[in-house]
Amino acid sequence: GYMAAKKHMEINPDHNIVEALRVKADADKNDKSVKDLVMLLFETSLLSSGFSLEDPTIHASRIYRMIKLGLGVEEDEETPAEEAAAEDMPALEGDEADDSRMEEVD
C-alpha cells in the first residue's frame, strides 16, 4: 500500500469572512443561515482543494437557501434534499472558554 497524506484545514481567525461569521454566531447561536454559511465555506474549501463532496445535492441545497435569503424570497416547503441537508448539518457547540484557539482538524 501507500501512505496518504494528512489533510489539514487552516482558518485565519482574522479574515473578514470568519470575523463576520463569528459576530453573527455570537448574536444567535442557533442561526440556521450561519450554520449554512460555515458548511458552505468548508465544502467550498474542499472543492477548491480538489476534493469531492460526499453529497453534492446537499451543497446545492445550501446554496439555494442562501440565494433565497439574499434575495428575500420566502421559504416554501423544504424539498427532500433540503431536509437531508438540515439533518446532515452538525450541531453548533456551546460557548467554550478558549474559543480563540485554532482547532487542528485531521
C-alpha positions in Angstrom: 0.0 0.0 0.0 0.9 3.6 0.2 0.6 6.3 2.8 -2.0 9.0 2.4 -1.0 12.5 3.5 -3.0 14.0 6.3 -5.4 16.7 5.3 -5.3 20.0 7.2 -7.6 23.0 7.0 -6.2 26.2 8.3 -8.6 29.0 9.2 -7.4 32.6 9.5 -9.4 33.9 12.5 -8.7 37.5 11.4 -10.2 37.1 7.9 -13.2 39.3 7.3 -15.5 36.4 6.4 -14.5 34.4 9.6 -14.9 37.5 11.7 -18.3 38.3 10.3 -19.4 34.7 10.9 -18.2 34.9 14.5 -20.2 38.1 15.1 -23.3 36.5 13.6 -22.8 33.3 15.6 -22.3 35.3 18.8 -25.5 37.1 18.2 -27.6 33.9 17.7 -26.0 30.5 18.4 -28.9 28.7 16.6 -29.0 30.9 13.4 -29.5 28.4 10.6 -28.1 30.8 8.0 -24.8 30.9 9.9 -24.7 27.1 10.0 -25.3 27.0 6.3 -22.6 29.6 5.6 -20.0 27.8 7.7 -20.8 24.5 5.9 -20.6 26.3 2.5 -17.3 27.7 3.4 -16.0 24.3 4.4 -17.4 22.5 1.4 -16.1 25.2 -1.0 -12.6 24.9 0.5 -12.8 21.1 -0.1 -13.9 21.7 -3.7 -11.2 24.3 -4.4 -8.6 22.0 -3.0 -9.5 19.2 -5.4 -11.6 17.0 -3.2 -15.1 15.7 -3.9 -18.2 16.2 -1.8 -20.0 13.1 -0.4 -23.4 14.5 -1.5 -23.3 17.5 -3.9 -27.1 17.8 -3.7 -26.8 18.9 0.0 -24.2 21.5 -1.0 -26.5 22.7 -3.8 -29.5 23.0 -1.4 -27.4 25.2 0.9 -26.5 27.4 -2.0 -30.2 27.7 -3.0 -31.2 28.6 0.6 -28.5 31.3 0.7 -29.7 32.7 -2.6 -33.3 32.8 -1.4 -32.1 34.5 1.8 -30.1 37.1 -0.2 -33.0 37.8 -2.5 -35.5 37.9 0.3 -37.5 35.1 -1.3 -39.9 33.5 1.1 -39.1 30.0 2.3 -41.5 27.5 0.9 -41.8 23.9 2.0 -38.4 22.2 2.2 -37.6 19.8 -0.5 -36.3 16.3 0.5 -32.7 17.4 -0.4 -33.1 20.5 1.8 -34.4 18.3 4.7 -31.4 16.0 4.2 -29.0 19.0 4.3 -30.6 20.2 7.6 -30.2 16.7 9.1 -26.6 16.4 7.9 -25.6 19.7 9.5 -23.6 19.3 12.7 -24.9 21.0 15.8 -23.3 24.2 17.0 -21.1 23.9 20.0 -21.7 25.9 23.1 -19.5 28.7 24.3 -16.0 27.5 25.0 -13.7 29.1 27.4 -10.9 29.3 24.9 -12.6 29.7 21.5 -9.8 32.0 20.2 -7.5 29.0 19.7 -7.4 27.3 16.4 -8.5 23.7 16.3 -6.5 21.1 14.4 -8.6 19.0 12.1 -7.4 15.8 10.6 
